[in-house]
Amino acid sequence: MKILFCDSYNHTDTLVVLNIKEKKNINPLKSFPNILKNLNLTGSHNEKSTLVNIDGFSKIHILGAGKLQKKQSLRNIGGKIYDISKNDKSIQVSVAGLSKQDIAQIAYGLILGSYSFTKYKTVKNESAKLDKVSFVGENSSEAKKCFDNLNCIAQGVFLARDLVNEPANVLTPEKFVETAKGLSKLGVKVKILNEDELKKLGMNALLAVGQGSANKSYVAIMEYMGAKESENPFVFVGKGVTFDAGGISLKPSGGMEDMKFDMGGASAVIGAMKAISLRKAKANVIGVLGLVENMPDGLAQRPGDVVASMSGQTIEVINTDAEGRMVLADCLTYVQKKYKPRSIIDLATLTGAMMVALGQEYAGVFGNNDELKQNIIKAGDSEVEGLWPMPMSKAYNKEINSNIADMKNTGSKWGGACTAAAFLGRFINDGTSWAHLDIAGMAWEYKGKPTTPKGGVGFGVRTLDRLVWDWERSVK
């Protein structure tokens, strides 16, 4: 879709006018004929009307915008603009009186709301044909630069959504690797570790998860160096279980089809790497993906097995469906040995217990550094991605002690998200700043929202990018 920013109207295109419920004198309705002003519209959200053959325009959509107070309300307006005008080939949006930042946010919401995944539909929806949007108003041309940066982030979000929406018979670990290699065109250095290399490194916890699958396991490393070499990098680690059947501890069949999105953490990391490289961030950022498939067969790991991780610590496997933490454990060890991270942030659709605790409103934030956790939550708030601080304590850590190994891969039936975080914490070296984001409830949208259609959300891309952006501004 082409997004333009203009100073004047073109009467050949459909017009969208926002009816803003605002004390300030910025309501675009006042710029048009009395027939618009006399419709007795309140300007509340979800109010909409369509008129034809008015003031030379063949069609005018009037959309109630409510009060323009927060980023998400602006973005939601953009998503609603797309929804009411997607059957028009080209539209103009009247943004008279709005600031350049507000215009950019509305355009950003429109782009996010326009996303669809129709790759496997043999009969396409021909009615959705909108391919050009022009924002018209006195600050429109100045809004372009603001929007260009936001559009880079949107492209990262779209990549993450595409990956989450792909079926697991298509998006195998090997196919994910090919996608990671594609970032090399954007100046990202990509290295792939295959199973032989992973064995040499001792990444047996990760390999144990994938040993029951016909698809091979990999680790993908993406390096973006936009700052001085002396600057320690941010390191993002993503759980990339491209399908999670649970292994020998087989999941129930109901809802198992959703387990294609168990690579939501890896999709967020690769999406963030794309956004960061597209906008040419002045920071050093490393993205690491642990890519496996968790399947049951005669070679699959068993409950009761003991596995030696890359760190040297041993793990008693109690439940083969608690696999993501084992993938992350080796990846966390690897990045600490390979790099000197400014901080490490891992993202994973790790536990159903996280959804029980926070539903689909927030992801949980665990970690060993209060400042890092607060910076992540602040970044999430800025980008309207809900994150909530969660506890870590010795009590949770004690729950994963094993009688025959250094630790178990699960605790008791209570506090599952917290014991999973405690497990990961055992692989973090003293003095290393680390946070764990359990995004289990946030990777998939079941109902659909103005800026997030049903399916893959791309949750985490915007937060990670914003965290880097905030740091860039702090060191200027």
N, C-alpha and C positions, 0 to 999 in steps of 0.2 A: 504494500500500500504506500502511495506517495503522500507525504505530508508537506504542505506548503504554508508559508506565512506571508500574507498579502496586506496591502493598504486599502484596496478597493474591491467592490463586489463585482461578480460576473453573473449577470441575470440569466445565463443559460443553465446554471447549476442550482440544485435544491439548496435552500437556506435553512439553517438551524439557528433559532434565536433562543437564548437562555433567559428565562424569567427568574431573576435573582431576588430572593427575599432578604434584602439588605438595607440597613439604615443609610448607608452612604449613597450618594447620587451616581450609581454606576449601572442601573438597570438598562440593558440594551434594548428593551421593549420601547423605551422613550425615543429611540432613533427611527422608529417606523410609524406607519400611518395609524390614525386613531382607531381603526378597526381592530388592531392588535391590542391597544391599550384598553379597549372597551369590552374585552372578553371576560372580565371579572375573574381572571385566573389569580390564584393566591400565591403562586410561586413555590408551593411546597413540593417536596420530593415526589417523584413518580407521576406528577401531573403532566399531561402532554396533550397537544392538539395538533392537527394538521389542517392547513388551509391551502387552497389552490387559487392560482391566478390573482395574486395580490401584489400591487406595486411593481408589476413587471416580472415577478418571480412565478414560475409555473407551480411551485410547491414551497410551502414554508412549514417546517416543524417547529413548534414551540414547546420547550422542555422546562418544567419546573426544576430549578436548581437548588432551592432552599438557601441556607446561609453558607457562604464560602468561608469556612473556618479552618478546616484541617486538610492536610494533603489527601487523605483518603476520600474526603467528600469531593474534592476536586477531581481525583482520579475516577471516582464512581460516576461523576457527571460525564467524563470522557467515555467510560464504558457504556453508559446509557445512550449517549449520542450515537455510538456505533450500533447499538441494538435497534434504535428507532429508524435509523437511516441506512442499514446494511443492504436494503433492496434498491437504494439509489446508486447510480454509477459514480457520481461525484457530488460532493456537498461543500457548502461553505458554512463556517460556524462564526456567528457574530460574537466577538469578545470585547466589544467597546467598553472602555473603562477599567478593564482588568489589567493587573500587573503582568510583566513578562514572565515572572515565576509562576503565577496562576495559570496563564495560558499554556506554558510548557507542561505543567502538571496535568491539565485537562487533556492535552495531546498525548501525553504518556499513558494516561488511563485509557484513552481510545485505542491506542496500539495494543496495550495489554488485553483489553476486552475483545479485540478482534481475533485473538488466537483461536485456531481450531485444528483438530487433528483428524483429517479425513483421508489419510493416505490409503486406507484399505477399503474405502467405499467405492464400489464400481459405478454407482449412480451418484453423481455429485449434486449438491444443492445449488442449482443455478440461480436461485433467487438472491443469494448473498453475493452481491457483485460489486460492493463499494471498493473502488481502487484509487480514489483521490479525495483528499480532505484539505481544504484551505481554511486557515484561521485568519479572520479579517478584523482588524482593529488597529488603533494607533500604536500599540506596543508589540504588534505581531512580529515585525521584522527583528526586534530585539529578543524576542522569545526563542528564536531559532537556535542560538548558541546554547541556551539552557536545555532545550529539547534534544540537541545532538548528543549531549552526554547521557541523558536519560534513555535515548534510543539505543545507545551502546549497551546499557544495562538490560533493556528489554530484549535485545538479541541473545544475551546470556540466559535470561529467563526462558526464552523460547527454546533454546537448545536443551535446557534442563527439562522443560515440559515434554518436548519431543521424546527424550530418552525415557522418561517415566511412562509415557503412553505406549511406547513400543512393546509388542508382545515378546515374551521371553524366548520363543522359538526363533525370533529375528535378532533381538538384542542379547546375544551371548557375550560372555567375557571377551572373546576375540573381537566381536563386532564393536564392543565398547572401546577396545584398544584402538581400532581404526579411527573412531571418532576423536579420541584423544590426539592421535597423530595429526589430524586435520588442523589442530591449533598451531602447528609449526608455521603455517602460512601467515600467522599474526605475530610472529616473532617469539613464540614460546618454544623453548627447547624441550623436546619430549623424549623420554627414555622408557623402554618397556623391559620389565624383568619377566622372563618366561619360567616355567616350572623348574628347569635344570638350574637356573640362576637362583631361584628362590630356595631350592634345596641346599645349594652351596652356602647361602646366607643363613641357613638354619631357620627359615620361616615356616616351621612345621605346624604351627597352630593354624595359620591361614591355609596351608596345603591340606590339612586334615579335613577342613570344611568341604573342600572341593573334590576330595578323592572318590566320592560316590557318583560323580557326574561324568558323562561322556565328554563334556566341554572342559578344556584345560583352564587352569587358573593363571592369573597375571597380576602384576602390580604395575601401574602406569604412573610415571613421575613427570610432572609438567613444571618447568622452571621459567618464570618471567622475571627478568632483571631490569627494572626500570629506574633504579637508583644506583648510588655508588656501590661498588663491590663490597665496601667495608660495612654497609648497612646490613644488619642481621635481618633475615627474611621472616615474613609471616609464613607459617606452614599450615595448610588446610588439608585434612585427611578425611576421605569419604568412604563409608561402607558401600561396597558395590556388589551386593548379592543379587545377581540378575534374575534369579528365581529362587524362592525359599520354600521348598516342600516340607522342610523340617528335618530332613534326613531320616534316620531310623526312628526318631521320635516324631513320627509323621503327623502333620497338621490335620485337623478335620477338613473334609472336602468342602463344606460350606464356606464360601468366601476365599478359597485358596487361590482363585484367579487373581485376586488383588495382590498376591505376593510377587507379581512382576514389578511392583514399585518398591521392593525392598532394596533397591539401589538408589533411593532418593537422596541419600547423603552424597554419594559419588556424583550424581547428576548436579547437585547444588555446587559442588566443588568445581566441576568442569565448566558449568555455566558461569560461575564467578570468575574463573580464569579467562574465559572468553570476554566477559564484560571489562575486566581490568586491562586486558591487552588491547581491546578495541579503543578504549578511551586513553590509552597510553599513560597509564598511571605511573607516577614517579615513586615507585616502591618496588621492593623485591618480594616476590610472592612465589611460594612453592605449593603445588597441588599434588597430592598423592592419593591414588585410588586403589583399594584392594578389591579385585574383581574375581568373583567365584560364583559357582552355582551349587546350591545345597540340595542334593538329591539322594534318595535311598537306592542302593543296590548292594551286591555282594561285596563290594570294595569300600562301602561307606564306613565311616567311623561309628563306633558303637557306644552307647551309654556304658560307662565304666572304664573306657580307655583312658590312658594317661599319655599326654603329649608334651614334649619339650618345646617351649617357645623360643624365638630368636633371642630373647633376653636371658635365656638359661633357666628361667623359672618353669616349673612343671605344672600342668593343668589336668585335673581329673574331670573328664567329660561326664557330667550328670545327665545333661539333656542336649541332644544334638541340634535342637531347635534354638539353643542359645548360642548361635554361631557367629553373629555379627561382631560380638566382643572379641572373639578369637581372631577374626580377620583384622580388626583394628589393633589388637595387642601387638602383633608383629609389625604392622605399619608404623605404629607409634615408636617402637624400638628402633626401627630402621631410620626414621627421620631424625631421631636424637643422635644416632651414631654418624649420620651422613652430614647433617647441617648443624649450625648453631642458631636455633630459632629465636626470633624475638618473642614469639609465643606460638603455641600449637593449639589449633581448634579442630576437633573432630566432629563430624556430623553423621548421624545414623538414624535410620528408622529402627531403633534398637529394641524397644519393649512395648508390648501391649499395656503394661502397667502404667506407662507414661500417659496413654490415652485415658485410662481409668482415672488418673489423678487430674489431668488438665483438659480432657476432651479434645476438641478440635479448635480451641481458642488460643492455646499457647504451646510452644515447645519448651522443654525443660532445659535449664542451664546449670550444669555442674562444673566444678573445677577447684583449683588450688590457689587461685589468685583473685581476690575480691575486685581489684581494679579492672582486670581483664573482663570479668563477668559483667561488671557495671558498664564497661565500654561496649560490650556486645549487646546488652539489653538496650542501651541508649541508641546504638546503631539500628537495632530492630525497631524501636519506637519511631525513629526518623523515617524508616521505610515501611512502616505499618506492617511489620512482621512481629507477631506477639511472642515474647520470650519471658519466662518466669524463673526466678532463682530457686534452686532446689538444694536440699541439704546433703552434705557428706560428713560422716562421722565414723569414729572407731567402731561403733555398734554395727553399722552396715558392713564394715570391713571384716569384722569377726564372723559374720554370717557366711562368708565364702571360704573359710578355712577348711582344708581337707585333711582327713586322717592319713591318707597315703601319698599325697602330693602337696605342693606348695599352696595350691588353691583349687576350689571347684569353679566350674563355669556358671553355676547358679547358686543362689542362697535359698532362704525359705520362701514360702508362698507370699509373704508380705514384703512390701517395699521393693518390688522387683526392679524398678527403674533406678533406685538408689543403690542396690547391691550390684547392679550392672555397672554403674558409674564407679563404684568402689573397686570392682574388678579392673577396669581400665586404669584407675589411679595407681594400681600396683606396677604399671609399666612406665610410669613417669618418673624420671630422675629428680632427685632433690635439686631445687633451684630452677627447674624448668617451669615456665609459666604455661598453664594448660587449662583448656575448657572443653567440656563435652556437651554437645547439643543433641538431645534426644528428640528427633522431629517426627516420631512415629505418627502422631495425630495430624500433622500438618502437610504431609507430602501429597495428599490426594484430596480433591474437592468432590464431594458427593452430590451437592445440590446445585452449584453454580452461583457465582456472584458477578457483579458488573465488570470487574477486572480479572476475574478468574473463572473461566468456563469449567464445566465438569471435567474431571480427569486430573492429570499431573499439574501441580501447582508451581513447581520450581522454587519452593520455599527454601530460603537461606541464601540464594544468589544475591539478593539486594542487601541483606544484612552484612555479608562478607565484604561486598564491594564498598558499602558505606563505612565499615570499620577501617578499611584501607584508606578511603577518602578522608575520613576524620584525622587519621594519622598524618597523611600528606599535608593537610592544612596546619597541623600542630607544629610541624618542623619547618614551615616556610620562614 
